[in-house]
Amino acid sequence: MSVRRTVLSSGLRIVTEEVSSVRSAAIGIWVNVGSRDETPAVAGASHFLEHLLFKGTPRRTALEISSSIESVGGEMNAFTSKEYTCFYARVIDTDLPMAVDVVCDLITSSLVTASDVDAERKVVLEEIAMRDDDPSDLVHDLFSDTYYGDIPIGRSILGSVQSINDMSRNAVFNYYKKRYLPQDLVVAVAGNIKHKKVVEIVQKALSRDGFLNVSGTPQVRPNTIVKTRSQQSVGLIHRKTEQAHMFYGLEGVARNDDRRFTMGILSAALGGGMSSRLFQEIREKRGLAYSVYSFAQQFAGTGVLGFYAGSHPSKALEVVEIIREVLADVAENGMTSAEITRAKGAVRGSLVLSQEDSGSRMSRIGKSEIVYGEIMSFDEILNEISSVTPEAVRKVASEFLLQRPTLALVGPFTQTKKFEKVLEA
């Protein structure tokens, strides 16, 4: 395997994957902090801070940060999740030292001025408004809130209008200095690179302002079990939409559970593509929805198996009934060998095709290191997928698919009673 790993005395981890057949290189700095680490007073701080770190450092203005990457034809961006934040850039291999310097500058030395906080606050509020105007996006946040309740992992990554409006510059800056430490960082680089050279340029770039002058141990989020609400329910947001947007979710497996590969195959067979069971039943046979899909999501100490569909409001109850019936049938009878074979092929093929560029490879090794503290080889992952049997899928299905589900609805509804009756059947 061409993946290599170096751990510095500060606790910083540097992982690389050499791909000599390409002329690009991608760097990502993964930070072990996300929305589930926030208190109600700073809800949305991780995402707010992601925006603010692009606003300037003592060495570069916001324009100089973006133009330095764009002027060489590269791309640069960032994203925040419930458990980590990532800042990344992808450039021609010869421009990697510059890209490393720019991204590391954001991590160590961002100013986070009061004026920038006030300006970017408006941008984040616009992002919240955009989410609220997109019911297919809003329904996912509604599900998390309904399923988990008012605990950190259940809250929106964006925060709320009130929390963003109330957040001061000092609150954001203190959050930055407390959570962006070497022991909580993974630097991932993939492409036409050499590991030793990458370690040198990363150390040089991150050493400014004494950032690495500490001792630390790499931090991996503990797999503490998360308790969900004792009574699952139906969450509803009334919107005068042309479609009803539904998210039907069940308890899944946590990220350290060995059954996560089996759960992934079950999810793919149920709603992973046009040949999946739910797509065939809801769209192809009955024409009740345009978009139907499922996914298995894992976090530390918890997980969700979810199903999304968008349909005409008058057909929403029927769609929920079909999902319920299909899951009950699979829980009792399992899935056919043909369905499992198709799902395994789809998951394997998607995984392989997703690794065709340096950015995707960087994401795989960076996410693996920040989440698990180790990186499985590509062959190990493919072997795990291949070893999933119909019997294993049936066992997982019988254990998880008959639980009482949580349903999130965004659409022109005023009551949830008829949906609650279906879920209780």
Secondary structure, 3 states (H helix, E strand, C coil): CCEEEEECCCCCEEEEEECCCCCEEEEEEEECCCHHHCCHHHCCHHHHHHHHCCCECCCCEHHHHHHHHHCCCCEEEEEECCCCEEEEEEEEHHHHHHHHHHHHHHHHHCCCCHHHHHHHHHHHHHHHHHHHCCHHHHHHHHHHHHHHCCCHHHCCCCCCHHHHHHCCHHHHHHHHHHHCCHHHEEEEEEECCCHHHHHHHHHHHHCHHHCCCCCCCCCCCCCCCCCCCCCCCEEEEECCCCCEEEEEEEECCCCCCCCHHHHHHHHHHHHCCCCCHHHHHHHHCCCCEEEEEEEEEEECCEEEEEEEEEECHHHHHHHHHHHHHHHHHHHHHCCCHHHHHHHHHHHHHHHHHCCCCHHHHHHHHHHHHHHHCCCCCHHHHHHHHHCCCHHHHHHHHHHHCCCCCEEEEEECCCCCHHHHHHHHC
